[in-house]
Amino acid sequence: MPEARLDGWAELTCSIVVTKRKKKSRKEVRRRPPPQDQLEGLPEGQVEPLELGQPGCAIQADKTTYYLSSAVPGDQIRFQPIRRKEPPYPARLVKIIEASEDRIVAPCSVLQTCGGCSIQAMTYTAQLEAKTEALVRALDRLCQPKVIEPVTGLSEPFGYRTKLLMVAAPDGSRKPGKGAFALGFYSRASTDLVHAGGCPVQHPLSLATLAMVEQVLSAFPITASKPRSSRGWLHGIGVRVDPQSGQSEVTLVGRSRKIPGGAALVEKLASLPMVESVHLSVNPQRSSYLMGDSFEHLAGARRMTFHIGKEAFLLSPGSFFQTSAEGASLLADQVMAALPPRMTQLADLYGGVGVFARLSRNRWKQATVVESNPHAASDLRSWIRHTDQKGLKVLQGKVEDCMDKVLASKPDAVLLDPPRSGCHRRVIKALGKSLPPVIVYVACGIEALVRDGRALKQAGYRIDRVTSVDMFPHTTHLEVVARFVLR
């Protein structure tokens, strides 16, 4: 594929502009290629097969593993290792000596600097095949390859992300008194800001809403915050959209409740087309995690409506929901296929706003959803009240602290949908003692699934079905559904 081959560092990076932050000054810089004499001395090698959950594709140098964005398995490349205090160690792709047959020209102009879509330069068919092979390798000691189905991909791997969080940074090019901020993403392995512009994986509604919000904010005296400084107010802007209804939720992330521009700014935001609700998240300190713990409703609906098929979910800004509408629907279908057709008791642990419990409500007589996030638990309780749903109970708290109550009802099936770090060891230990007939584990972190799966296998379970959804195209991540049954 000659059109996919890039002859040098300059072709990869000349269009990339990064805002570098320094303690006393800020300036726009362009990343320069290494001098020619240094380039010739850089290591060469072949990019290794894809591994799930890693920050990019791996390559070896001096018995050390480095991870690259924009590399494709099978590429023969020259690269520049970047040593850090601890792994994973990043590297920069300097020259493609011989391109993999799976390489294409990625549509993102800041692919290597941003690092968010580390395998976007790979055909989507090859991505799905590589992820299936990686999943088989990862689970080789837990189950037979024959129970693992091929990864289910999205119908359109671009424009799929329905949730967007842009970081704000100071922009000295704007006139004093106006909105002095720029928006972008953190670059790979740093807090430098990458001006991503029209990010190709973001949903068009998200980008359209963000553009209108930025235009409104630019007319007010809003300045961006700085790390380790009390100056500036705006940390970032969050947008979540529902493709089915065309409505969006806007969340301003600021240093305090005192919004520059006050009620006039909020009124302008609320009047924008497509904006269903406006919220404020307060975080007194700027950190790598922008959102604060508390949210304040400013205008419009208190909860946003998000659809999975015909089912409508009301979401608070602090409630988790999948970043792809199609991916969420595909994942729900796979979970429904893994659950028993009839259940007296269902336990839905790490249940969020109750997506799986609600979608399976024609199968169970009683169900318990356990969720630690108070916003999500409140959203589910609100739905129960408004629909007069019978038999569904919500426990708000840490899952490991609720296991005695949950297992006392002797559930026919247990749903696990933990964060990337996996289940607390007390949860797995309790399941190993009570031995419910079926456990359906929804994993976004493959290492956690392997760790928890080993413990369940020792307790007497086996995996009889594994499906997965490519919830995050162009990344090494995967959403996996594994069904455990007693041997």
C-alpha positions in Angstrom: 0.0 0.0 0.0 2.3 2.8 -1.2 -0.1 5.6 -0.3 0.1 4.5 3.4 3.9 4.6 3.7 5.5 7.6 5.4 9.1 8.3 4.7 10.1 10.2 7.8 9.5 11.9 11.0 8.7 15.2 9.4 5.8 13.8 7.4 4.3 12.5 10.6 4.7 15.5 12.8 5.0 18.8 10.8 1.2 19.5 11.1 1.1 18.9 14.9 0.9 21.9 17.1 1.2 21.4 20.9 0.7 23.9 23.7 3.6 23.3 26.1 3.1 24.4 29.6 6.0 25.8 31.7 6.1 27.2 35.1 6.4 30.9 34.1 5.7 31.0 30.4 3.7 29.4 27.7 4.4 29.2 24.0 3.4 27.4 20.8 6.1 24.9 19.7 6.4 22.5 16.8 7.9 19.1 17.4 11.0 18.9 15.3 12.5 15.7 13.9 15.8 14.5 15.5 19.0 15.6 13.7 20.0 13.4 10.8 23.0 12.0 12.7 20.8 11.0 15.6 18.1 9.5 13.4 20.6 7.1 11.9 21.5 5.7 15.3 18.0 5.0 16.5 16.8 1.4 16.9 14.8 -0.5 14.3 12.5 -3.4 14.6 9.1 -5.0 13.8 6.0 -4.0 15.6 4.6 -6.9 17.6 1.1 -8.4 17.5 -1.6 -6.4 19.3 -2.2 -7.0 23.0 -5.4 -5.8 24.7 -5.4 -3.0 27.2 -1.9 -1.6 26.3 -1.2 2.1 25.5 -0.3 1.2 21.9 1.5 -1.4 19.8 4.6 -2.9 21.3 8.2 -3.0 20.1 11.4 -4.2 21.7 14.8 -2.5 22.2 17.6 -3.4 24.6 15.3 -6.0 26.3 12.8 -3.2 27.0 9.2 -3.0 25.7 8.1 0.3 24.3 4.6 1.3 23.1 3.8 3.5 20.1 0.8 5.4 18.8 0.3 5.2 15.0 2.2 2.0 14.6 0.6 -1.1 13.1 1.5 -4.8 13.9 3.9 -6.0 11.2 5.4 -2.6 10.4 9.2 -2.5 10.1 10.1 0.8 11.7 12.7 3.1 13.1 11.7 4.6 16.5 12.9 6.8 19.3 12.6 5.3 22.8 11.4 7.7 25.5 12.6 6.6 28.9 10.5 7.4 32.0 10.9 6.6 35.6 8.6 3.6 35.4 6.8 1.6 32.6 4.9 1.6 30.4 7.6 3.4 28.3 6.4 5.3 25.2 8.2 5.7 21.9 7.9 7.9 18.8 7.6 6.4 15.4 10.4 8.1 13.3 10.3 6.2 10.0 8.4 3.4 8.4 10.9 1.2 6.6 8.4 -1.3 5.4 4.6 -0.8 6.0 2.3 -3.6 7.2 -0.2 -4.7 4.6 -2.9 -3.7 7.1 -1.7 0.0 7.2 -3.8 2.8 5.9 -3.6 6.6 6.1 -5.3 7.6 9.3 -7.7 10.6 9.1 -6.5 12.1 12.3 -3.8 14.7 11.9 -2.6 14.5 15.5 -2.6 10.8 15.8 0.9 10.3 17.2 0.8 13.2 19.6 -2.7 12.7 21.0 -2.3 9.0 21.4 -6.0 8.4 22.1 -6.5 6.2 19.0 -3.3 4.3 18.9 -4.2 1.9 16.1 -6.2 4.2 13.8 -3.6 3.7 11.0 -4.8 0.0 10.8 -7.8 -1.1 8.7 -10.8 -1.7 10.7 -11.2 -5.3 9.6 -7.6 -6.0 10.7 -8.3 -4.3 14.0 -11.2 -6.7 14.7 -9.2 -9.7 13.7 -6.2 -8.6 15.8 -8.4 -8.0 18.8 -10.0 -11.5 18.4 -6.6 -13.1 18.3 -5.4 -11.1 21.3 -8.5 -12.1 23.3 -7.8 -15.8 22.6 -4.2 -15.4 23.8 -5.3 -13.5 26.9 -7.8 -16.2 27.9 -5.7 -19.2 26.9 -5.5 -20.5 30.5 -9.2 -19.8 31.4 -11.1 -21.4 28.5 -10.9 -23.2 25.2 -10.6 -21.0 22.0 -13.8 -22.6 20.7 -16.0 -20.8 23.2 -14.6 -17.4 22.2 -16.6 -15.8 19.4 -15.1 -13.2 17.0 -15.2 -9.6 18.2 -18.3 -7.7 17.1 -17.4 -4.4 15.5 -19.4 -1.2 15.1 -21.1 -0.5 11.8 -19.2 2.8 11.6 -15.9 3.1 13.5 -15.7 6.9 13.2 -18.1 9.4 14.8 -19.1 6.9 17.4 -18.2 8.6 20.7 -21.2 10.3 22.3 -19.3 11.6 25.3 -16.7 14.4 24.9 -14.6 16.1 27.6 -12.3 18.9 26.3 -9.6 20.4 28.4 -9.2 24.1 28.6 -5.8 25.9 28.5 -4.9 29.6 28.5 -4.8 31.3 25.0 -2.9 34.6 25.0 -3.9 35.3 21.4 -7.4 36.5 22.4 -8.1 40.0 23.5 -8.3 40.8 27.2 -11.8 40.8 28.5 -12.9 38.0 26.1 -12.8 34.3 26.6 -9.1 33.6 26.8 -9.0 29.9 26.5 -8.2 27.1 24.0 -9.7 23.6 24.0 -8.1 20.2 23.3 -7.0 16.9 24.7 -4.1 16.0 26.9 -1.3 14.5 24.7 0.0 11.1 25.3 1.9 10.6 28.6 1.8 14.4 29.5 -0.4 17.4 30.3 0.5 19.2 27.1 -2.6 20.3 25.2 -3.3 18.9 21.7 -5.6 21.0 19.6 -7.6 18.2 18.0 -10.1 20.3 16.1 -12.7 18.0 14.4 -11.8 14.8 16.2 -12.9 12.0 13.7 -14.1 9.6 16.4 -16.4 12.1 18.1 -20.1 12.1 17.1 -21.0 15.0 14.8 -23.6 16.2 17.3 -20.9 16.4 20.0 -18.7 18.5 17.8 -21.5 20.7 16.7 -22.6 21.3 20.3 -19.1 22.0 21.5 -18.5 24.5 18.8 -21.7 26.4 19.8 -20.8 26.3 23.5 -17.2 27.6 22.8 -18.7 30.4 20.7 -21.0 31.5 23.6 -18.2 31.2 26.2 -15.8 33.3 24.0 -18.1 36.3 24.4 -17.7 36.3 28.2 -14.6 37.1 30.4 -13.8 33.4 30.9 -10.1 32.4 31.4 -8.7 28.9 31.6 -7.2 27.5 34.8 -3.6 26.5 35.1 -2.1 23.6 37.0 -0.6 24.5 40.4 -2.1 28.0 40.1 -5.2 29.7 41.5 -5.6 31.8 38.4 -8.3 31.1 35.8 -11.7 29.5 36.2 -12.5 27.0 33.3 -11.0 23.5 33.6 -12.9 22.1 30.7 -16.2 21.4 28.9 -18.1 18.1 28.9 -20.7 17.2 26.2 -22.9 14.1 26.1 -25.3 13.5 23.2 -28.2 11.1 22.4 -28.0 10.3 18.7 -31.6 9.0 18.7 -33.2 12.3 20.0 -30.5 14.7 18.8 -30.4 16.3 22.3 -27.2 17.1 24.3 -26.1 17.7 27.8 -23.5 20.4 28.5 -21.3 20.4 31.7 -19.0 23.3 32.5 -16.1 22.2 34.7 -14.9 25.2 36.8 -12.9 26.1 39.8 -15.8 27.5 41.8 -19.6 28.0 41.8 -19.1 31.6 40.7 -19.4 31.5 36.9 -17.9 34.4 35.0 -20.8 35.8 33.1 -23.3 34.5 35.6 -27.0 34.1 34.6 -26.5 35.7 31.2 -24.0 33.0 30.2 -26.2 30.2 31.4 -29.2 31.6 29.6 -27.3 31.7 26.4 -26.2 28.1 26.7 -29.7 26.9 27.6 -31.1 28.6 24.5 -28.8 26.8 22.1 -30.5 24.3 19.8 -30.0 20.6 20.8 -29.0 21.5 24.4 -31.4 19.7 26.8 -29.6 20.4 30.0 -26.8 22.6 31.4 -24.7 21.6 34.5 -21.7 22.8 36.5 -19.1 20.5 38.0 -16.9 22.2 40.6 -13.4 21.1 41.2 -11.3 23.6 43.3 -8.0 22.1 42.2 -7.0 21.4 38.6 -5.8 17.8 38.2 -5.5 15.2 35.5 -9.1 14.2 36.4 -11.0 17.4 35.5 -14.5 16.6 36.9 -15.3 17.4 40.5 -17.3 15.2 42.9 -20.3 17.5 42.9 -22.6 18.7 40.1 -25.0 21.7 40.1 -28.0 21.9 37.8 -28.0 25.3 36.0 -30.8 25.1 33.3 -33.0 22.8 31.4 -33.8 19.2 32.4 -32.1 17.8 35.5 -31.5 14.5 33.8 -30.6 13.8 30.2 -32.5 11.2 28.2 -30.4 8.6 26.5 -31.8 5.7 24.4 -30.7 2.1 23.9 -33.2 1.0 21.3 -36.7 1.8 22.6 -35.6 2.0 26.2 -35.0 5.5 27.5 -32.6 6.1 30.4 -32.6 9.3 32.5 -29.0 10.2 33.3 -27.5 12.7 35.8 -24.2 14.3 34.6 -22.3 12.3 37.2 -23.7 8.9 36.1 -21.6 6.6 33.9 -22.9 5.5 30.5 -21.2 3.8 27.6 -19.5 6.2 25.1 -21.1 4.6 22.0 -24.9 4.3 21.5 -24.5 1.4 19.0 -21.9 -0.3 21.2 -24.1 0.0 24.2 -26.9 -1.7 22.3 -24.7 -4.5 21.0 -23.3 -5.1 24.5 -26.8 -5.2 26.0 -27.7 -7.9 23.4 -24.7 -10.0 24.3 -25.5 -9.7 28.1 -29.1 -10.7 27.5 -27.9 -13.7 25.5 -25.7 -14.8 28.3 -28.3 -14.5 31.1 -30.7 -17.4 31.8 -34.2 -17.1 30.2 -36.0 -17.3 33.6 -34.7 -16.2 37.0 -36.3 -15.9 40.4 -33.5 -13.6 41.6 -31.0 -11.6 39.7 -28.1 -9.7 41.3 -26.7 -6.9 39.2 -23.4 -5.7 40.8 -21.7 -2.5 39.8 -25.1 -2.0 38.1 -24.9 1.8 37.3 -28.3 3.1 36.2 -29.6 -0.4 35.9 -29.3 -0.9 32.2 -29.0 -4.7 32.3 -31.5 -5.2 35.1 -34.1 -3.0 33.2 -33.6 -4.7 29.9 -34.0 -8.2 31.4 -37.0 -7.3 33.6 -39.3 -9.7 31.8 -37.0 -12.6 32.9 -36.8 -12.1 36.7 -39.3 -11.9 39.6 -36.9 -10.0 41.9 -33.7 -8.1 41.2 -31.1 -6.2 43.2 -28.9 -3.6 41.7 -25.8 -2.5 43.7 -24.0 0.7 42.7 -21.6 2.9 44.6 -22.1 6.0 42.5 -24.9 8.1 44.3 -25.9 9.8 41.0 -26.5 6.6 39.2 -28.3 5.0 42.1 -30.6 8.1 42.4 -31.3 7.9 38.6 -32.4 4.3 38.9 -34.6 5.0 42.0 -36.2 7.8 40.1 -37.1 5.5 37.2 -38.5 2.9 39.7 -40.8 5.5 41.3 -42.1 7.0 38.0 -42.8 3.6 36.5 -44.0 1.8 39.6 -41.6 -1.0 38.8 -42.1 -4.0 41.1 -39.5 -6.3 42.4 -36.4 -4.1 41.7 -34.3 -3.0 44.7 -31.4 -0.6 44.7 -28.5 -0.8 47.2 -26.3 2.3 47.1 -22.8 1.5 48.4 -19.6 -0.4 47.8 -20.3 -3.8 46.3 -18.0 -5.6 48.6 -19.9 -4.2 51.6 -23.3 -5.4 50.3 -22.4 -9.0 49.4 -24.1 -10.6 52.5 -27.4 -8.9 51.7 -27.2 -9.7 48.0 -26.3 -13.4 48.4 -28.8 -14.0 51.2 -31.6 -14.1 48.5 -29.7 -16.9 46.6 -29.7 -15.3 43.1 -30.0 -17.6 40.1 -27.6 -15.4 38.2 -25.1 -12.7 39.2 -24.1 -9.9 36.8 -20.6 -8.3 37.3 -19.8 -5.1 35.4 -16.9 -3.7 37.4 -14.5 -0.8 36.5 -11.3 -1.5 34.6 -9.6 -2.5 37.8 -12.0 -5.4 38.3 -13.9 -6.8 41.3 -12.8 -6.3 44.9 -11.3 -9.5 46.2 -14.0 -9.8 48.8 -16.6 -9.9 46.0 -14.9 -12.8 44.3 -14.3 -14.6 47.6 -18.0 -14.3 48.5 -19.1 -15.6 45.1 -16.7 -18.5 45.5 -18.4 -19.5 48.7 -22.1 -19.0 47.7 -21.6 -20.5 44.2 -24.6 -19.0 42.2 -25.4 -21.1 39.2 -24.4 -18.5 36.6 -22.1 -15.5 36.7 -22.0 -13.1 33.7 -18.8 -11.0 33.9 -18.7 -7.8 31.7 -15.1 -6.6 31.5 -13.5 -3.5 30.1 -10.1 -4.5 31.6 -8.8 -7.8 30.3 -6.2 -8.1 33.0 -8.9 -7.9 35.7 -11.0 -10.5 33.9 -8.1 -12.9 33.8 -7.3 -12.3 37.5 -10.9 -12.7 38.7 -11.5 -15.5 36.3 -8.7 -17.6 37.7 -10.2 -17.2 41.2 -13.6 -18.2 40.0 -12.1 -21.2 38.1 -10.5 -22.4 41.4 -13.8 -22.0 43.1 -15.4 -24.5 40.6 -16.5 -22.5 37.6 -15.7 -22.8 33.9 -16.3 -20.4 31.0 -18.7 -21.7 28.4 -19.2 -18.5 26.4 -17.2 -15.4 25.5 -18.4 -12.6 23.3 -17.1 -9.0 22.9 -17.9 -5.6 21.5 -15.4 -3.2 20.0 -16.7 -0.4 22.1 -13.6 1.7 21.4 -12.5 1.4 17.8 -8.9 2.4 17.0 -7.7 1.6 20.6 -6.4 -1.6 22.2 -9.4 -1.8 24.5 -12.4 -4.2 24.3 -15.6 -4.8 26.2 -15.8 -8.6 26.9 -18.8 -10.7 28.2 -17.8 -14.0 29.8 -20.3 -16.4 31.2 -19.2 -18.6 34.1 -21.1 -21.8 35.0 -20.5 -24.4 37.6 -18.5 -27.4 36.5 
